[in-house]
């Protein structure tokens, strides 16, 4: 296992060390996929976004200067890739198919590390309601809350990654939490 810092690996990759970029890929592929999937809501597009991110990283035109924390810079790249994918998607027509023998459209998700089989039905319902409520948030709020809650970034890191002022990030997260509280409180009280 490579113990080098992300910043060192990225600088090495710029000098032609392909193995350094592979290490970065293995460190971040799942985190970036989860981020993209939660923003975009489509597994295929999220996979494409991750590919796009690593194409950007491997491009000789990409300039990384270790002024900021690498993960913060990487989420900026991921944010831009998600926005580009959303813009492309608006120009496309999607066709969704039902699985054979099933009348519902199912959402594919990758496990969060917790064994979903071990969750009881009530927990699964709550998780499903939370995911649905997050998807209803406006894009800016959804991005900010996902980076804060799921990716554990600080307000400063979110501000840098999204290119927003610190006060705007705080407002976005506050509003997202308020909307989620209003959306989820009635269903949580029933449980």
C-alpha positions as CSV (number, residue, x, y, z in Angstrom):
1,X,0.0,0.0,0.0
2,X,1.3,3.4,-1.0
3,X,1.7,5.8,2.0
4,X,2.5,8.9,0.0
5,X,0.2,11.9,0.3
6,X,-2.2,12.7,-2.5
7,X,-0.4,15.9,-3.4
8,X,2.9,14.1,-3.9
9,X,1.2,11.4,-6.0
10,X,-0.4,14.0,-8.2
11,X,2.9,15.9,-8.7
12,X,4.5,12.5,-9.6
13,X,1.8,11.8,-12.1
14,X,2.5,15.1,-13.8
15,X,6.1,13.9,-14.3
16,X,4.9,10.7,-16.1
17,X,4.4,8.3,-13.2
18,X,1.3,6.5,-14.2
19,X,1.3,4.3,-11.1
20,X,0.9,7.4,-8.9
21,X,-2.4,8.2,-10.8
22,X,-3.5,4.6,-10.3
23,X,-3.1,5.0,-6.6
24,X,-5.1,8.2,-6.6
25,X,-7.8,6.4,-8.7
26,X,-8.0,3.6,-6.1
27,X,-8.2,6.0,-3.2
28,X,-11.0,8.1,-4.7
29,X,-13.0,6.1,-7.2
30,X,-15.7,5.0,-4.8
31,X,-16.0,8.4,-3.0
32,X,-16.2,10.2,-6.4
33,X,-18.8,7.7,-7.7
34,X,-21.0,8.2,-4.6
35,X,-20.7,11.9,-4.9
36,X,-21.6,11.9,-8.6
37,X,-24.4,9.4,-8.1
38,X,-26.0,11.4,-5.3
39,X,-25.8,14.6,-7.5
40,X,-26.9,13.1,-10.8
41,X,-29.0,10.2,-9.6
42,X,-28.1,7.9,-12.5
43,X,-25.5,5.1,-12.1
44,X,-24.3,5.2,-15.8
45,X,-23.8,8.9,-15.7
46,X,-22.0,8.8,-12.4
47,X,-19.6,6.2,-13.8
48,X,-19.0,8.4,-16.8
49,X,-18.4,11.4,-14.5
50,X,-15.7,9.4,-12.6
51,X,-14.1,8.5,-16.0
52,X,-14.2,12.1,-17.0
53,X,-12.6,13.2,-13.8
54,X,-9.7,10.8,-14.2
55,X,-9.3,11.8,-17.9
56,X,-8.9,15.4,-16.6
57,X,-6.4,14.3,-14.0
58,X,-4.3,12.4,-16.6
59,X,-4.4,15.2,-19.2
60,X,-1.1,17.0,-19.6
61,X,-3.2,20.3,-19.7
62,X,-4.4,19.8,-16.1
63,X,-2.4,22.0,-13.8
64,X,-2.5,21.1,-10.1
65,X,-0.6,23.3,-7.7
66,X,-0.7,22.1,-4.1
67,X,-2.0,25.3,-2.6
68,X,-5.2,23.6,-1.4
69,X,-5.9,20.2,0.0
70,X,-5.9,17.7,-2.9
71,X,-9.3,16.3,-2.0
72,X,-10.8,19.8,-2.1
73,X,-9.4,20.4,-5.5
74,X,-10.5,17.0,-6.7
75,X,-14.1,17.7,-5.6
76,X,-13.9,21.0,-7.6
77,X,-13.1,18.9,-10.6
78,X,-15.9,16.5,-9.7
79,X,-18.4,19.3,-9.3
80,X,-17.5,20.7,-12.8
81,X,-17.8,17.2,-14.3
82,X,-21.2,16.7,-12.7
83,X,-22.4,20.1,-14.0
84,X,-21.2,19.2,-17.5
85,X,-22.9,15.9,-17.4
86,X,-26.2,17.5,-16.3
87,X,-26.0,20.0,-19.1
88,X,-25.3,17.2,-21.6
89,X,-28.2,15.1,-20.2
90,X,-30.6,18.0,-20.8
91,X,-29.9,17.6,-24.5
92,X,-30.5,13.8,-24.5
93,X,-33.6,11.7,-24.4
94,X,-33.4,8.8,-22.0
95,X,-35.4,5.6,-22.3
96,X,-35.8,3.6,-19.1
97,X,-36.8,0.0,-19.1
98,X,-38.4,-2.1,-16.5
99,X,-36.8,-5.4,-15.4
100,X,-38.4,-8.5,-16.7
101,X,-41.2,-9.6,-14.4
102,X,-41.2,-6.3,-12.4
103,X,-43.5,-3.4,-13.0
104,X,-41.4,-0.8,-11.2
105,X,-38.4,1.2,-12.2
106,X,-35.7,0.4,-9.8
107,X,-32.8,2.6,-8.7
108,X,-29.4,1.0,-8.5
109,X,-27.2,2.1,-5.7
110,X,-23.9,0.9,-4.4
111,X,-23.6,-0.2,-0.8
112,X,-22.4,2.4,1.7
113,X,-20.4,-0.1,3.6
114,X,-23.3,-1.1,5.9
115,X,-24.8,-4.5,5.0
116,X,-28.3,-3.6,3.7
117,X,-29.5,-7.1,4.5
118,X,-28.9,-6.5,8.2
119,X,-31.2,-3.4,8.1
120,X,-34.8,-3.9,9.2
121,X,-37.7,-2.7,7.0
122,X,-38.3,0.5,8.9
123,X,-34.6,1.5,8.5
124,X,-34.7,0.7,4.8
125,X,-37.9,2.9,4.5
126,X,-36.2,5.8,6.4
127,X,-33.1,5.6,4.2
128,X,-35.3,5.5,1.1
129,X,-37.2,8.6,2.3
130,X,-34.0,10.5,3.0
131,X,-32.6,9.7,-0.4
132,X,-35.8,10.8,-2.0
133,X,-35.9,14.1,-0.1
134,X,-32.2,14.8,-1.0
135,X,-33.0,14.3,-4.7
136,X,-35.8,16.9,-4.4
137,X,-33.4,19.6,-3.2
138,X,-32.2,22.3,-5.6
139,X,-28.8,21.4,-7.2
140,X,-26.7,23.9,-5.2
141,X,-28.2,22.8,-1.9
142,X,-27.9,19.1,-2.8
143,X,-24.2,19.4,-3.7
144,X,-23.5,21.3,-0.5
145,X,-25.3,18.9,1.8
146,X,-23.8,15.9,0.1
147,X,-20.3,17.2,0.5
148,X,-20.9,18.1,4.1
149,X,-22.8,15.0,5.3
150,X,-21.6,12.2,3.0
151,X,-18.1,13.4,2.1
152,X,-17.4,15.0,5.5
153,X,-15.9,18.1,4.0
154,X,-15.6,21.2,6.2
155,X,-17.4,24.4,5.2
156,X,-14.1,25.9,4.0
157,X,-13.4,22.9,1.8
158,X,-17.0,23.0,0.4
159,X,-16.6,26.7,-0.3
160,X,-13.4,26.1,-2.2
161,X,-14.6,23.0,-4.0
162,X,-17.8,24.7,-5.3
163,X,-16.4,28.1,-5.7
164,X,-18.9,29.8,-3.4
165,X,-18.3,32.1,-0.5
166,X,-18.3,30.6,3.0
167,X,-21.5,32.5,3.8
168,X,-23.3,31.1,0.7
169,X,-22.2,27.5,1.7
170,X,-23.6,28.0,5.2
171,X,-26.9,29.3,3.8
172,X,-27.1,26.5,1.3
173,X,-26.5,23.8,4.0
174,X,-28.9,25.6,6.4
175,X,-31.7,25.7,3.8
176,X,-31.1,22.1,2.7
177,X,-31.3,20.9,6.3
178,X,-34.5,22.9,6.8
179,X,-36.1,21.5,3.7
180,X,-35.1,18.0,4.6
181,X,-36.5,18.5,8.1
182,X,-39.8,19.7,6.8
183,X,-40.0,16.9,4.2
184,X,-38.9,14.1,6.6
185,X,-40.4,15.2,9.9
186,X,-44.0,14.0,9.2
187,X,-42.8,10.5,8.0
188,X,-40.3,10.1,10.9
189,X,-43.1,10.9,13.4
190,X,-45.1,8.0,12.0
191,X,-42.3,5.5,12.7
